[in-house]
């Protein structure tokens, strides 16, 4: 009786296939995978681009989504206006007629609304790219009076006067009066008197006359000057200039 165990033959059907054809196929796939960009590199590049765009928007030019019709027809609901944040950073100051974006905290709104910090961060990032409505404290209006100006409404023909000179406001919404509310104010130094172009549909400095600050916006609250329309494409270009403030006398030299 043969008591010595015989070596068992391996089942070839259970062994992994490692023939030349299969080996070369896996080798080709490996080479293609190695040659493709690493997903980590793609993510890193995307992060760098996002940071660059956010920094550019924060310090240089920011798209600003127009949420209301208070500046019609100059700016319409849904427009993306490009705000030059460097316009007043090197000694320049807002001028009469400029369309500016500003933080209305303390002038147009008494306090910043409370919001979840994470939601505020995400909303701020989206707003800085013009993908969401701006913060509730951000406004866009036209500068009508600067420090020292006397702004009066209205003369016998219903026009706003600045330092005794009536304005021919060619930018007003069609059919609007310059103002239905009378006022006679002197703009304190370092502040601005703001009004919307769609006067009957704009809550602006006129609506805050009886409040602390009298509706005046501090110059240091100005975020930047609205200079270009970036969307929609059929309105692409710079904001139209106005000659309404040409020839306004300096403060203190108003004509009688």
Protein Blocks (a to p, Z undefined) as FASTA:
>chain_A
ZZbdcdddddfklpccfbfklmmmmmmmmmmmmmpccfklmmmmmmmmmmmmmmmmmmmc
ccdddfbfklcckbcghiacdddfklmmnopacdehiacdddfehklpmbdcdddfklmm
mmmmmmmnopaccdfkbccdddfbdghiacddddfkopaceehiacddfkbcehiafbfb
dcdddddehiacdddfblmlcccfklmmmpghklpacfklpnbdcfbdfbdfklgccddd
dfklgoiacehiacZZ
